[in-house]
């Protein structure tokens, strides 16, 4: 089916759905079945149909978008994320991957600035200062290049990206067919910015919260928790769509993974939550904040539990590797462009061999470093060990060595072998724990994914 015709059909179907979502969702699903003739979205269709038939927590989450979210914001989310990003450009990206023989991402993450108004313990951005930024023209060109590759989802990090909120709003205005989101500490969200979000409709903030007040303020500074909750109250009042970003460390995991905290996120109006674990990147990193294998297993179980019971979409950047067949970085699902323009495979892997100021996105995806990622993914047969840094550090070291990539740390170049050494003991401990979980999930006593070492990277 022609992409333009398909998009028009889906948007018309949404208008029909919007009249009475509870009554018309089953009818829309039957229409989508007819549209997806090649079964490119079969797994998604099956999951949604099961949720609707069982009227489970995901169904309640879906219906809450009609109760809690501004109609214009909801429509922009459907058109830009569901239609443009997940449906219309999906087959196009599959074809581009075949044509160019490299990864093609579905999302781009970029840092408008290195600056931040907080000074969180163990965060590399806390040391970078206000010296680096991507101009509005550069950000706009990244979006333009991304759209040529079928990307319609653009994310901002930093630094604190909302220090550049005027430029972010300009990008939202210019690219109304895209969805923009920002990982933000939330302290700069106010009435005026909420009004701008309601006006453009295609921007979603993802607010960082690391537990309740004691845990959040311990790493981020006194008063941060109250500022974040106040921002969430404002966003909920204005019927804006927003998510949460939660970093679990050795000090806060039991709180972050508790039923009380997940329930509080739902109460605050959060619709989705990204969970990250602490990675000791940078000269001022605090390896003591890395979680134990037992804590990571606890988060794996808890997120799985609440994913099946609460009207919230929780996503774990590491522990959900089994859902996406391993690591999503290196352009497989996303890549990162820092405030100096370095094109990095991941927000947590500060090495690059190309810069956006003198290289196109497509050429970067074909560069030695990104092709190392492309050839070697997944990095482990046990998909509970997806990361080439945290779970298989020897794999990252081998890829950086083979590609000749350089450290992109703004202040202190970090040798990849020294970085990987900081993760070695944690990776080995998790390997043993993950093997047991994987055996149990696979229903076997012994299998290659549990017993065998990870396959060799190119150049080893």
N, C-alpha and C positions, 0 to 999 in steps of 0.2 A: 504494500500500500504506500502511495506517495506520502512523504513525511508531512507535507503541508496539509493534505487532506486529513491525515491521521490526527494532527494537532487540532485542526478545526473540529473534528468529530469528538475528540476527548473534551474539548472546552465546551462544546454543546452538551455533552453528557454531564459535565459538572453543573451547568445551569439547571439541567433537569434534576440532578441529585440535590441541588441546593433548595429546591422547593419543599422537599420532605425527605431528609437524609435517611431516617430510620426505615421508611417505607421503600425508598428507591435504591438503596445501596445494593440489595441482591440483584435488581434489574441491571444496574450498572456493571456489576461483575459479569453477568452474562454477555453484555456488550463487549467488555474488555476481552473475554474469551475469543470472541469472533475477530477482534482487532489483532490479537497476538497470534497470527497464523503460524509463525515459525517457533512459537513457544519460547521466545527469548526471556519471558518473564513468568515462566510456569511456576517456579518456586514461590515467587511473591504472590501470584494469584491463589495458589493453594493455601498459603498462610493466611491471607486476608479472608478467603472464603471460610476457613475453619474458624477464625475469630468471629465472623459474622454469625455463622451457624450456632456456635456455642455461646455467643453473646458474652465473651470473656473480657478480661481487663483491657485487651487491645481494642476491642469493639467499644468499650467505654471511653477509652482514650480518643478514638476516632470521633465519636459523637460529641465529646467535650470541645472539639474544635468549633462546633456550631454554637455551643453554649457560652464559651469563654473568649473566643477570638473575634475581633472586628471582621465583618464580612469582606471588606476590601483586602485586608491582610491575608485572610484565609484564601481568597481567590488568587492573590499573587503567589502564595505558597504553592497552591495546586498547579497553576499555570507554569511557574518557573522551575519548581523542583520536581514535581511529579511528571508533568507533560514534557517540558523542554529538556530536563536533565535526565530523568530516568527512562522515559519512553521514546521520545522522538529522536534523540541523538544516540541512543544505545547501540543500535545496529550500525550507525555511521562510525562510531568509535571502534566497534569490532572490525569493520572493514579497514579503518585507518591503521590499526595494529597489524593487520595482515599485509597491507600495502607497504608500510615502512619498516616492518620487522622489529618494532620496539614497543615499549609500554606507551599507552596514551591514557592520561589520568582523567578521572571524572570530576575532580575538584583541584583547585589551586589554592595554596596557603601562602600568604605574603605578609611581610612586616612593613607597614608604612613608615615606622620610626623605631629607633632603638631606645627612645626615651620612655621613662615610666615614672609615675608619681608615687609609687610605692617602692619599698626596698625589702623584698621578701628573702628570708634566710634560704641560702642554697640556690637561688635563682641566678642564672648567668646574666639575664637582662638587667639585674639590679646594678651590675658593675659597668654597663656600657655607656650610660650617659646620653646626652642629647645630640651627639655628633653625627649620627647617620640617619638618612631617610631616603625613601623613594619619592621622587617628585610625582605630582598628580599626572603629568604626561606619561611618566614611566608606568605608573599603576594602570592608567587607561590603556596603554599599549599592551600590557600583560593581559588585561581582560580581552582586548581585541584578538590577540593571538590565541588565547584560550578558546574563545568562541569559534575560531576557525578549526579548532581540533574537537569541537562538539561539547566543550565544557560550558556549563551554565551555573555552576556553584563555585563561588569565590569566597574564601575565608581570610580573615585578618588576624594576626597575632602581633607580638612585639617583643619587648616594649609594651606600652599600653596603646593599642590602636586608636582608642577614642580621643587621644590627644590630637588626632587628625580627623575628627568627626566631620568637619565641614567638607573635606575632600571625599570622605567616604559617602556622604550624602550626594555629592555631585556625581560620583560614579553610579550610585543607585538611580539617579535621575536619568543619566545618559543611557544606561543599559537596563531598561525596564523589562527586558526578556530574561534577566538573570536574577539569581538569588544571592544575596550577600549576607555574611554572618561574621561576627567578631568574637574572639575569645578575649574577654575584658574583665578587669577587676571590679567593674561595676560602679566605682566611686564617682565617675564623671557623668552618670546618667541623671538627668534632671527633667523638669517639666518641658523646657524648651526642646530638648533633644527628643523626648517622647513624642512631642507634636510633630517633629520632623520625620520620625519613624512612621507615624500614622499617615503622613502626607505621601511619602514615597512608597510605603507598603512592602517593599522587597528587601528589608533589612531585619536580621534577627540577632540580638545580642545573646552571648553565651557567658553567663556570669560565673566567676570563680568563687567557690565556697568550699572550705576544707573542714567541714564539721560544724559544730555549734560555736558559740562565741569564743570559748576558751581555746579550742583547737585552731580556728581560723585566725584569731588575733595573735596566737603564739608565733606563727610564721610570717604573717602578713602585716602585723602592727595593730596597736590598740585602736578600736573604733571601726575596723574594717568590716567586721561581721554586721554591725548595725547599719553601716552604709549600704552593704550588699542587700540586706533584707529590705531596707527602705526602697532601694531601686526596684527590687522585685515587686514590692507592694504597689509602686507606681505603675509598673508595666502591666501588672494584673488588672489594676483599676482602669487603665486605658485600653484593655482588651488586646494587648500586643502579644505576639508569640515570642517566647524566649526559652532558653535552655540553661543548664548549669554545667560548669566544668569543675570536677572534683579531683584533686591530687591526693592519693593516699600514700602515706609515709609510715615509717616504723612507729611514729608517735600517735597517729590518728586513725589507723586502719580500723580498729574496733568500733570507733564512732562512725566513720564514713560508711562502714558496712552494716550498721545497725538498722533494725526495722524503724526505730524512732527517727533516724535521719532521713531514710527514704520516704517515710510518711510525711515528714516535714517538707520535703521537696514538693510533694504533690500538693500539700496544703498551701504552699507559697505560690503555686500556679505554674511550676516547671513542667514542661511537656516532654522534654528529653534531657538526658544527662550524660556527658562524656566523662569517663573515669580514666585517669592516668596514674601511673605509679612513678615514684621519684627516680630520676636517672642522674647520676653524678657527672654531669657535663660541665666543663669549665674548671679553671684553676681554683676557684673559690667554692667548688661543690662540697657537699657534706655527705660523704658515703654512708655515714651512720644513719642517714634518713632512709636508706634503701630498705624495703620491706623484707621480712624473712619469707622463706618458702611457705611456712604455715600461714602467714598473713595473706600471701597471694592466693593460696588455695581457699582461704576463708572468703576473700572477695569474689573468687570464681563461683563459689557456691551461693553466696548471698545475692549477687547480681542475677544469677540464674533463677533463684527463688522469687525475687521481686519482679523479674521480667515476666513471670507467669502469674503474678497476683495483683500487681498495682497498675493503675492507669498512667504509666510512665514508660518511656522508651529509654532504658539504660544501655549504654555502649561502653565497652572496655577496650581501650586501644591495644592492649596486649592479650588479655585473656579471651578475647573474642576471635582470635586467629582461626579457630576451627570453623567459624561461621563464614569467613571470607577467604579460606584456603591460604592462610599464612599472612606474611607481611604485606601491608598495603602501600608501602613507601616506594621510592625510586620511580615514581610515575605510574606504578601499577594501578593505584587508585588516586594517589595524590603526590604532590611534591611541594617543596618549600623554597621560597625566595626571601632571603633575609634583607635587612635594611641597607646593606651594602650592595645588593643586587646579585649576590652569589646564589646560584641555583643548586640547592642541596636536596638530596634524596628524601630527607626527613627533617622535621623540626628538631629532632634530638640527635641528628648525625651532622655535625658541623664540619663537613668536608665537601669540597666542590672542585670541579675542573672546568666550569664555565660560569660566565656572568651575564645577566640579562641585558646589560648595557652594550654588549658587543656580540651577543649570540641569540639566535631565535630560540623559542621554546622547543620547537621540533628538533633543531640541531642539538640542543642540550639533551633531549631524550635519547639521541643517538650517540652521545658522548661516551668515552670509555667507562666512566663511573656508573652512569645510568644503564649501560649495556651489561655491566657486571651484575647489577641488580636484576635486570631482565632475564639473564641467562641462569641465574642461581636461585630464583624464587620458585617454590618456597624453600626456606633455608633449613628446614628440618621436617622430616616425615611426621613427627609428632607436632601437630598444629597448635598444641598448647605451648610450644616453644617457637613462636614465629619470628622474633626479632633478631637481626644479625648483631646487635650490640648487647642487649640485656640478656638474651638467651643463648646466643651462639657467637660470642665475641671474636672468636678466631676467624669467623666468616667475614666480619666487617674489616678486620685488619688485612685479610687477604685481598679483599676488593679494593681497598684504598691503595695498598701497595701495587696491585696489578694495574690500576688506572692512573697512578701518579697524582691522585687528587691531593689537594693541600688543605691544611686546617683553615677554617674561616672564622675562628674565634677572634673577636675584634681587639682583644687586649693581649692575650697570651696564647700563642699557637700551641695547640695540644697534640703531641705525638699520638697517633692512633693506637699504638701498642700500649702506651701508658694509660690511655682512656680505657681500653679493653681490659687491662689488668685490674682496674677498679671494679669491673663487673664479673671477673672470673669466678670468685668464690660463690657469689650470689647465683650465677648461671649454673654452676655445678650442683648447688643445693636444690635449685628449682628443677633441674633435669631429673633428679631422683624422685621428687614429689610428683612432677608432671607425668613421669613414666607410669606411676601407679594409677593416676587418674585416667590416663589414656588407655591403659589395659582394661580398666573397669568399663570405660565407655565403649571400647571395641568388643567387649565380651570375650577376650582371649586371655590365655595364660602367658603367652610370649609372642611378640611380633617385632618386625624390623623397626617400626617407629619407636619402640620402647628400648630395645636392646642394642641396636646398632648406633654407632656414632653418626653425626650428621655427614652428608656427602661432601666431598672435597669441593672447595671453590676453585674456579679457574685460576691457574697459576700456582696452586699449592703443590 
